[in-house]
Amino acid sequence: MGILQILIVIAIVVLLVKPLGTYVYHVYSNDPNKTDKWFGWLERFIYRLIGLKNRPGMTWKRYAVSFLLTNIVLVALGYLILRLQKYLPFNPNGIENMEQTLSFNTIISFMTNTNLQHYSGETGLTYFSQMAVIMMMMFTSAATGFSVAIAFIRGITGKGATIGNFFEDFVKSHTRIFIPAAVVVTLVLVALQVPQTLDPVLTVKTLEGASQNIAIGPVASLESIKHLGTNGGGFFGANSAHPFENPTPLTNVIEILSMWLLPASLPYVYGRFAKNTKQGWVVFGAMMTLFVGFLSLIYFSELRGNPAMNVLGIDASQGSMEGKEVRFGIPQSSLFSAVTTAATTGTVNNMHDTLTPLGGLGTLAEMMLNVVFGGKGVGLVNMLMYAILGVFLCGLMVGRTPEFLGRKIEPREMKLIAIAILAHPFIILAPTAIAFLTDLGQGSITNPGSHGISQVLYEYTSSAANNGSGFEGLADNTPFWNLTTGLVMLLGRYISMIAMLAVAGSLVRKQWVPETIGTFRTDNGLFYGILIGTVLIIGALTFLPAIVLGPIAEHLKLG
Amino acid sequence: MNAKRKSMLNSAIVGRAVKDSFIKLNPIAMMKNPVMFVVEVGTAIVLLMTLFPGYFNAKDDIGFNLTVFFILLFTVLFANFAEALAEGRGKAQADSLKRTKKEITANKMTGSTIKVVPSTELRKGDIVIVSHGEMIPGDGEVIEGLASVDESAITGESAPVIKEAGGDFGSVTGGTRVVSDRIVVRITSDPGESFIDRMIALVEGAKRQKTPNELALSTLLVSLTLIFLIVVVTLGPIAGYLDIDLQVPVLIALLVCLIPTTIGGLLSAIGIAGMDRVTQFNVLAMSGKAVEAAGDINTMILDKTGTITFGNRMASEFIPVGGESVQSVGEWAAIGSLQDETPEGRSVLELMKKLKLNANESLAAGGEFIEFKAETRMSGIDLKDGRKVRKGAVDAVKRWVVAQGGAVPKDLDSHGDSIAREGGTPLAVAVDNRIYGLIYLKDTVKPGMRERFDELRRMGIKTIMCTGDNPLTAATIAREAGVDEFIAESKPEDKIAVIRREQAEGKLVAMTGDGTNDAPALAQADVGLAMNSGTIAAKEAANMVDLDSDPSKIIEVVSIGKQLLMTRGALTTFSIANDIAKYFAIIPAMFILAIPEMSVLNVMSLGSPMSAILSALIFNAIIIPLLIPLAMKGVAYKPMKATKLLRRNILVYGIGGVIVPFIGIKLIDLVVHLLV
């Protein structure tokens, strides 16, 4: 039964990739199509409002500056609101202003689509902050990521000097994708009993006669964009494990699909732009293969349970239920964990801290790779970076200098890619080491031995991959953790985005090399294998020593 | 010379390479190869720890540290040796070239006086006289006279070649010897810039610059090195949380095993050896970039004559038209060819002899010979009595006759076309406004060309044949040879137009040429192969010079270029794939004392932690010399579809690269474990 539940969800995703991908392609291809009728008037109105009558194509530099400035403005605005939320409206619960390092961390966290939460939503944010900062950024950060991914795709598949207009992409991401989808998902969730209200906390009398505060609020709307935008920041501290965020297995599946479908359809969109959908399916296939591998690791490891506990005679037939919700069980929890770390959403419906060591390894590994579907756009961009890397390493073996989609891969591209592949392990491993070297870092670790290592590694990996889920248990609301994870999130988001946009900008201007029988093909089964191999050897082996000391050592010690 | 070049590994070269491997330890030189530089720094650190253990708070494991030091040192030395060995052949060749360049004196002509000066004092534009037995003092052009020249110092070909003033055989190279007659030469290069100087620099590898692909690959290797540096540096503090104390030499061993030392150590050797393979093939590539570009070629433009066919088109028949006789066609053809030194012209006279026909040769006496020109496409003679005799391309002769008010015999075209259909070349023979008939010139495709063009097609390379022949002739030869496209009646500017057209589609184009009018096209092409027998302009415009002057060699040059790229790719893939096994050797060994359960990861069941680390390190070191032969010879290359080629290479070097170190490390461990 468990496997069947999982297979059904995967089958739905596979079936919806093509129609959804086709829709997304039409949104960004900028060719006239029938959806213009529904959204065109609204977009024209917005364009007129912001003075964007002409929307000329941008070079990669202009595109990068545009999205960075947009993000900076939003960060400034959001930071002000958090620091002044006490005085702003919609604060029926009398919540205080947010402390400055926590504000820094929170604002970076949401702008970078990470949604690492060092605060607890119920007590740390006003309704106004939830809506004007958290939800606003959930839309805008997802739209930013999506736009950059589309611009990257245009760069590597197109000709000319420009890669699209950021503001147009940004607006369209909202009008044609995130807002309509969020409205639909919100309504469905409300129908399935997820609260949506501006009323203050409910105070109720319990059966024993004591009074209890029950936190509520505009949950359903946040819940929808939280997943659609692969954001992951929960309304409540307990995130999607909370019964108001995710009341039933059905809402659980809806939430899984809402965070998974858009990233899963992007490879197909890429194939459409490349005018060769096989290119897209090869990338999708590689992602799905890695996903199924990690999902199996999590699922079977959780199902097997904790041998040390099993020895004590505790019923292990359900698997390891510690930290999991009974209404989801092992399959729905494992799938949710695998998807949330693959799509770098960071929402959780069970506590990752209590996953079995190998289950935790599965979630950690997906974030370390950051290519298994990945967050809004970022995953595809990273996967294509590995594709270029694979082409570069193996392409020489056909006796030609490497070409990807008809463009030569030369020193400039390799330098930019080198920056991107260096950044990821650096911002994970260096702060991890620093955390262990300093009392500031060590003081927050709540577990001895290998599990302590996993905690720290998870925190920085989640930040670097802009996932945002926490291996809860780390006492992370301290200036040290707020600042270091804040920086890691910033670097994790923007270094690779800028580097990869530069790669796109460099490739788009290149002379095309015609395809011949002597060309290295990137749309066949062989390349699918090369892609997976490159990801595993270059991407995964880097983290092996750290993983061996963390989850693997913990697993081995369990016996 | 040729034989000398081929004996690749004589003991002198090896001896010198061993010496050079130590000289190359100089850190300043080493910094050019960042991967090996990191290994060298690691070696130095381990040495210091071995010598001053107390200072570094190191454990008293001097034996282990010393062993690590020596293995690391040999890793660096092996890499240096690979490079030195690859350079060795070139250096040996450069030395012998330098010997031929030794002090030459020149007879410099200033006005009417002749002064003997050393060749180093000659400048561009000086005039020198070179007589029988003397060395030509510098690159130049013959402006007067004719001589046979022994060019074996450069080409390795011992038969002397004729050099004469004017035309395409007028360029001479410094350092070659005049073996008969006397020529006056205008020097065209300043000292230090002559062909032989450039050749020395090239084979010596002195000015070797990294190619774009090497640069891109180096960038990747450096970033992998940095990644593993981060991994190893951060491992200490992380392990410290588990109270595992990692010794610095062990961490350095892990680092050296993980960074791509195999390809890092062999990369420059692969490049040098690739250039050297071209040189041994008697083709001089001006840069490694040109050799790489050869691997990328999409389109190849080949001259029909000399490349695809033997080119000595021989007159085989006289065909009268318009009621003329064989005798009259032959006679006028012969009169028009008396002073024509081209093979075609001479073959006309030979055919006359064979057919026992006679021509009134006195008619030609005192006449003015008209040379063949690409523009007119005719040659002939203006007789003293005012009559003009012409032979040449049928349409050109037709126009010439019509222009003088003559008529074109009705059967001319049908005879001409039937010759062309058979692959021959018809030459029309005319006197003033009257066409007498046709000379049937036959050309033959070189044996084996068809197979080679099929091969090129399998590599994805399109061949375009260029010929001055008419379209029908061209089509017949093209069909016979199996080329993909042809350009008939082509003029030099057509070639450049074709190159530009192909390049506009993003294709890389290769061509061969020897004449001055080929120079612009040679410069425009991505790979331009000039013939050594060609003009200086052609040689300067090209990025490769074939010392044997065999234009069909361009095909092999493409294979060598592909082989070079494949070798680089194969060893990179191999090197990176090796990491998996090395991890499985070292990681459990590092942690097994603190976490005994780690023994599960010791999949190779290596004897002890110490022997596991040493075995991985030793494997990492000796794989470099083991792969030197492959780096030098290049991986085997047979033309086939890219997908098939890739599958084969991935299997051998990718999957092989994963498996081989598991076996290798295990075998080494069986021995090492007995000793430690």
Interface residues (C-beta under 8 A of the other chain):
Chain A: L389 F392 L393 C394 G395 L396 M397 V398 G399 R400 T401 P402 G406 I409 E410 P411 E413 M414 K415 I417 A418 I419 I421 L422 P425 F426 L429 A430 T432 A433 I434 F436 L437 Q442 G449 S450 G452 I453 Q511 W512 V513 P514 T516 I517 G518 T519 F520 R521 N524 L526 G529 I530 G533 I537 I538 L541 T542 F543 L544 P545 A546 V548 L549 I552 A553 L556 K557 G559
Chain B: P212 N213 L215 A216 L217 T219 L220 V222 S223 L224 L226 I227 F228 I230 V231 V232 V233 T234 L235 G236 P237 I238 A239 G240 Y241 L242 I244 L254 E292 G295 D296 N298 R457 R458 M459 G460 I461 K462 E505 G506 K507 L508 G561 K562 Q563 L565 M566 R568 G569 A570 T572 T573 I576 A577 D579 I580 Y583 I587 F591 I595 E597 M598 V600 L601 Y637 K641 A642 T643 L645 L646 R647 N649 I650 Y653 G654
